[in-house]
Amino acid sequence: EVSWEALENAGLNPQQLAKTKTGVFVGISNNDYSLRLLSTGGTEIDAYLGTGNAHSTASGRISFSFGFTGPSITLDTACSSSLVAVHLACLSLRNGESNLALVGGVNRILSPEVSINFSKARMLAADGRCKTFDAAADGYVRSEGCGIVVLKRLSDAAADKDRILAVIPGTAINSDGHTSGLTVPNGPSQQAVIRQALENAKVELAQVSYIEAHGTGTPLGDPIELGALSAVFGSSHTAAQPLLVGSVKTNIGHLESAAGIAGLIKAVLQLQYKEIVPHLHFKQPNPYINWEELPIAVPTQPTPWDVQPRIAGVSSFGFSGTNAHIVLTEAPVSEPVAPTPDRPKHLLTLSAKTKTALKELSRRYQQYLSTHPELAIADVCYTANTGRTHFHHRLAIVASSTIELTEKLDSYLAHQEVTGVFTRKISFATAKPKLAFLFTGQGSQYGNMGTELFETSPTFRHTLEQCAEILRSYLDKPLLDLLYREKDQQLLHDTAYTQPALFALEYSLAMLWNSWGIQPDAVMGHSIGEYVAACLAGVFSLEDGLKLIATRGKLMSSLPLGGKMAAVGAGESAVREAVASYPKIAIAALNGPENTVISGDGEAISEICKSLEQEGIKTKALQVSHAFHSSLMKPILTEFEQAAKNITYTKPSIPIISNVTGERVKDDIATPEYWLRHILQPVRFADSIQTLHRLGYQVFLEVGPKPVLLGMGRQLGGENAGVWLPSLRQGMSAWQQILESLAQLYLQEIPIDYSGFDRDYSRCKVVLPNYPWQRQHYWAEVPEIKQPESNLTSILSLIHRGDIQQLVRQLEKVKKIQKSDIELLKILIKENQNEINKNDKIYTIIEEKQDSLISKTDLKLLNKYLDQVENFSEAELKSMLEGEVYNEQY
């Protein structure tokens, strides 16, 4: 969970890191959970005990679950484990073994045995407080936690525009070597590791202004650590400009294997907030530390961190002798980016594994944004879209501001329908649906189409300007004037300009969709829309496509006026019968079972429509300048053929559904002859849609200035018509419409390149709520271990009863009892009676030395052996009483 949240906080989508060189470095020491399982004997052991509890799987399971292929290392150097892990991760990144690293440590305390051990070793504070550097310091308090940080090479993080919290310029580790005891710190080794880390970091001593100390609060460790710091920084700091030293252990205790990462996180937070937090429980300085000679100060109040540059060191020392030190500097200041026009609408996508989790995640966002209205909606959406994994329960919201986004989240949570809010559960059983682009034909044009995109989408603008530059050689009027200059917009209805203008707009829309990762599995166009489809499929280049369509439009515009087109509410056979006696009339389009378009001589069209209306068949005259897809187009064929033969053709790279045949095109689309037939043959739109359905296409995106094809196509699909989405809609905000369609594509599990979606704009990753875990209980319940009933030996029973006479008789069986021995037994019985109400076991301590052959030390140890005294041989008992065994063994 913490690794997942660390990646989310870094703005990295965990789903996209599979099969990447991401390393995992985890420090872990305790194994209380496995001991708990093993305490049942062998009855509860199953096949997963090993993989569930081996320390190696602490890192291995993370790499396995996320699919990382970089190094995966679990290490144990006791208290320095997690900081040593940071050191190894930095080396891995510098060596190129890893491109990203998850690093940290974890500590859980589930049983008392280790605490008992540390208590007996006098490591723990009696009051449960780490009083580091204080005169009252008497040890530390054990604590629990998990900390994970995400590391990346600085150059990579800057290039990826990551939210950089701090920089690690250098690290070092070493060992104590010989000391007066295994767990005794070594001041010179601590000095050495700090100096080495600074050297590796290329940081001067005087530049370091804060040290996050290991600082456990032990009477022995504190003076040694401060002495080492004084030896290193004594020449570079003074009482007037001291080195500030603190320890997070005074705040949260000693996390043992996670202690180092806790100190690192604290130091990073202080760099972020430019303030050093108070060091707690520091009331009276430790008298064993020569404070007057130390250039060190312990902050007990919040202290502004005003020095430049802000550089810190973080120390962590393991009780087995491994030392680590990390040098930390603040994040580089980002260069200001010149403001650019932003889109007026934005898309937020949220998802979860369950409906409940999605509701909870939405609630978290609603609450978070309500308390952080200053967050830019663009940054919120960018971070959520790019930095989160996309699960099957999905929510997509189109909004123009953080406030509107918050309101729409509130409406969703209240089950209120509102514009721009879409939600859906994607079925696990279904594969990603096939997507078809449908390119609109002539008649869909209008002034200012796509103007909002032209003003606020650099990708759309650049593509449209590219088209305009190419068309400069073929049009008498500049394309952009035709589209966006009011006095020239009327010319859009002249077919000489209509066809190239629609091509340019639709191609620009297609490039915009492509830049967002929306790639069609197949393309289809209605009439001139097929030219755009062919260009997108690579049949000809953009330059050739625009040249061909401009020539086509110019030639058609040169034909005499007088032709007409009309839509007839009847099927192909009925219409063919109606036009059979009119040789200059042709069927121009077959758009549906009862939607047929006729084209030809104007007078003949009028007569046919009048006749059909009398039969109760509806007709509608189309607003066109010429009778397209009819014999009236024949006069242009010779000249158009010459232009078509000057085009370079290539086989399509993706499937194209042909207007001419209604089927998937063959190689003949890459010939001039195909495009000649295209001028005269009817548009078999209905057949084309049926072909798409037959091939399994379920999502249809119309790429054009307004949705003309969607209604016709939806009617052809029956109950399983699929999902039909427009790119633009006349009279509606372009961004509102196109983002609503993008939201619907998201709900259909169409992959979206969110980085490409925001590539044209300046964006920052921000902190957002983490995934709301829906936890299940897997805790291993083990049977309660009943304490065995008292089974005292006869000798211990006599001691419990205080029966000195019988006790002497028992002991006389193995050794002649002296008067001094009897006095000893009396003392033992007396002390036992004092303790009997406290504990059934005897832990008698003789405070004063007795006149006895047995020493005080022997008496203490004797008590430990009384539990098993009945099992001793005569020789062992004799040795015990004469104090020989213990002096040799202990």
PyMOL commands that set and color helices and strands:
alter all, ss='L'
color gray80, all
select helices_A, chain A and resi 2-9+14-17+32-38+49-53+56-66+78-95+113-120+154-159+187-201+205-207+221-233+249-252+256-273+291-293+355-371+377-386+402-413+451-456+458-471+479-484+486-493+495-515+529-536+542-557+572-579+602-614+631-645+667-670+672-680+685-694+709-716+718-720+734-747+754-757+794-801+804-812+819-835+856-871+874-881+885-889
alter helices_A, ss='H'
color red, helices_A
select strands_A, chain A and resi 22-28+72-75+100-107+145-151+166-175+210-212+243-246+275-276+296-297+303-304+311-317+322-330+346-352+393-399+421-425+434-439+522-525+563-568+585-592+595-601+619-621+656-657+697-703+723-726
alter strands_A, ss='S'
color yellow, strands_A
deselect
rebuild
show_as cartoon
